[in-house]
């Protein structure tokens, strides 16, 4: 059954570092089959970021502001319906790094590091410089509709179902673009 709360923090496991485990399946993650790359269901990169955020908010603080930096995606995780695949989220309090790893149930020898990053705890001072969207928008001369964007992505073998179809349109110029994004109902 697991714990109440965020799916990424389903089961606390006995480990040298505070670590949570969750089985990757459509019941915990109904969006899985909506993220297809090269005809294979792949766990999305945004999921690793969400796991890191969930960990911080549950184990470190819901009140102290934080940022994520140095996020690295090490290896793609292809979902295999014939295997039970577990995702592990852990944190090293000595260096504020988090790691997301996976392994198949029953195979205790093969671990794969999927993503890593670092929590910047407290006020985050590396704020991006201001972006003047009006100036950028005035230089954009092409508009691509949602249908066009996802048709092009599908031709490139990137097939997204409803959970990942959040682009309404993209306005493009020579060197810049602005995408209009819509939220998903979930």
C-alpha positions as CSV (number, residue, x, y, z in Angstrom):
1,X,0.0,0.0,0.0
2,X,2.6,2.5,1.0
3,X,2.4,5.9,2.8
4,X,0.0,8.7,2.4
5,X,1.2,11.7,0.5
6,X,3.3,12.1,-2.6
7,X,3.7,9.0,-4.7
8,X,7.5,9.5,-5.0
9,X,7.7,9.0,-1.3
10,X,5.7,5.8,-1.2
11,X,7.9,3.6,0.9
12,X,10.7,4.5,3.3
13,X,13.5,2.0,2.9
14,X,16.4,1.0,5.2
15,X,19.5,2.6,3.7
16,X,22.6,4.5,4.8
17,X,20.9,7.7,3.3
18,X,17.3,8.6,3.9
19,X,15.7,7.0,0.8
20,X,12.2,6.5,-0.6
21,X,11.1,3.9,-3.1
22,X,8.1,3.7,-5.4
23,X,7.0,1.1,-8.0
24,X,6.7,2.6,-11.4
25,X,3.2,1.7,-12.6
26,X,0.1,3.3,-14.1
27,X,-1.7,3.4,-10.7
28,X,0.9,5.6,-9.1
29,X,1.8,7.4,-12.3
30,X,-1.2,7.5,-14.7
31,X,0.8,9.6,-17.2
32,X,3.4,7.0,-17.9
33,X,1.9,5.7,-21.2
34,X,1.6,9.3,-22.5
35,X,5.4,9.7,-22.8
36,X,6.7,7.7,-25.7
37,X,10.2,8.1,-27.2
38,X,11.2,6.0,-30.2
39,X,8.1,3.7,-29.7
40,X,9.0,3.0,-26.1
41,X,7.4,4.3,-22.9
42,X,10.0,6.4,-21.1
43,X,9.9,7.9,-17.6
44,X,9.8,11.7,-18.1
45,X,12.6,14.0,-17.0
46,X,10.1,16.2,-15.3
47,X,9.3,13.2,-13.1
48,X,12.8,13.3,-11.7
49,X,12.5,17.0,-10.9
50,X,9.1,16.3,-9.2
51,X,10.7,13.6,-7.1
52,X,13.4,15.9,-5.9
53,X,10.9,18.6,-5.0
54,X,8.7,16.1,-3.2
55,X,11.7,14.9,-1.2
56,X,12.7,18.5,-0.2
57,X,9.2,19.5,0.8
58,X,8.7,16.3,2.9
59,X,12.1,15.8,4.5
60,X,13.8,19.2,4.6
61,X,11.3,22.0,4.8
62,X,8.0,23.2,3.5
63,X,8.8,26.7,4.7
64,X,12.4,27.4,3.8
65,X,12.7,28.4,0.1
66,X,15.0,26.4,-2.1
67,X,16.1,26.0,-5.6
68,X,17.4,23.1,-7.7
69,X,20.6,23.3,-9.6
70,X,23.0,21.0,-11.5
71,X,20.2,18.7,-12.5
72,X,21.7,16.0,-14.7
73,X,19.8,13.2,-16.5
74,X,22.2,10.3,-16.6
75,X,20.3,7.5,-18.3
76,X,16.9,7.1,-19.9
77,X,14.5,4.8,-18.0
78,X,12.4,2.7,-20.4
79,X,9.3,1.3,-18.7
80,X,9.0,-2.5,-19.2
81,X,5.5,-3.8,-18.5
82,X,6.9,-7.3,-18.0
83,X,9.1,-6.2,-15.0
84,X,8.5,-4.5,-11.7
85,X,10.6,-1.4,-11.7
86,X,11.3,0.6,-8.6
87,X,12.4,4.2,-8.4
88,X,14.5,5.4,-5.4
89,X,14.9,9.0,-4.3
90,X,17.7,9.7,-1.8
91,X,19.5,12.7,-0.3
92,X,23.0,13.3,0.9
93,X,22.9,15.8,3.7
94,X,26.6,16.4,3.6
95,X,26.6,18.0,0.2
96,X,22.8,18.7,-0.4
97,X,22.8,16.4,-3.4
98,X,19.8,14.2,-4.3
99,X,19.9,11.2,-6.5
100,X,17.2,9.2,-8.3
101,X,18.1,5.6,-9.1
102,X,16.2,2.6,-10.3
103,X,16.4,-1.2,-10.3
104,X,14.2,-4.0,-11.3
105,X,12.5,-6.1,-8.5
106,X,14.5,-9.2,-7.9
107,X,17.7,-7.9,-9.4
108,X,19.7,-6.6,-6.5
109,X,22.9,-6.2,-8.4
110,X,22.0,-3.8,-11.2
111,X,21.3,-0.2,-10.1
112,X,21.0,2.6,-12.6
113,X,21.5,6.2,-11.7
114,X,18.8,8.2,-13.6
115,X,19.1,11.7,-12.4
116,X,21.0,13.8,-9.8
117,X,20.8,17.4,-8.6
118,X,21.5,19.7,-5.7
119,X,19.2,21.6,-3.4
120,X,20.1,25.2,-2.8
121,X,18.6,25.8,0.6
122,X,17.5,29.2,1.7
123,X,17.2,32.4,-0.4
124,X,18.4,31.6,-3.9
125,X,20.5,34.5,-5.2
126,X,21.1,33.5,-8.8
127,X,17.9,35.0,-10.1
128,X,17.6,35.3,-13.9
129,X,17.8,38.7,-15.4
130,X,14.6,40.2,-16.5
131,X,13.1,39.1,-19.8
132,X,11.2,41.6,-21.9
133,X,8.5,39.4,-23.5
134,X,6.9,42.3,-25.4
135,X,10.2,43.0,-27.2
136,X,10.7,39.4,-28.0
137,X,7.1,38.9,-29.1
138,X,7.3,41.8,-31.5
139,X,10.1,40.0,-33.4
140,X,8.3,36.7,-33.8
141,X,6.8,36.1,-37.3
142,X,5.7,32.4,-37.4
143,X,3.0,30.7,-35.3
144,X,2.8,26.9,-34.9
145,X,-0.4,25.5,-33.6
146,X,-0.7,22.7,-31.1
147,X,-1.6,20.2,-33.8
148,X,1.4,21.2,-35.9
149,X,3.8,21.0,-32.9
150,X,2.7,17.5,-31.9
151,X,2.5,16.2,-35.5
152,X,6.2,17.3,-35.9
153,X,7.2,15.7,-32.6
154,X,5.4,12.5,-33.6
155,X,7.4,12.4,-36.9
156,X,10.5,12.6,-34.7
157,X,9.2,9.6,-32.7
158,X,8.3,11.7,-29.7
159,X,4.7,10.8,-29.1
160,X,2.8,12.5,-26.2
161,X,-0.6,11.7,-24.9
162,X,-2.9,14.1,-23.0
163,X,-0.8,14.4,-19.9
164,X,2.1,15.8,-22.0
165,X,0.2,17.8,-24.6
166,X,0.5,21.2,-22.8
167,X,1.8,23.4,-25.6
168,X,-1.1,25.6,-27.0
169,X,1.1,27.2,-29.7
170,X,4.6,28.4,-30.4
171,X,5.4,31.9,-31.8
172,X,8.8,31.8,-33.5
173,X,11.4,34.2,-34.7
174,X,14.9,33.7,-36.0
175,X,16.6,33.2,-32.7
176,X,13.8,33.2,-30.1
177,X,10.4,31.7,-29.4
178,X,7.6,32.0,-27.0
179,X,5.5,29.0,-26.2
180,X,2.0,29.3,-24.7
181,X,1.5,26.5,-22.2
182,X,-1.7,25.2,-20.7
183,X,-2.0,23.2,-17.6
184,X,-3.2,19.6,-17.5
185,X,-6.4,18.8,-15.6
186,X,-4.6,16.3,-13.3
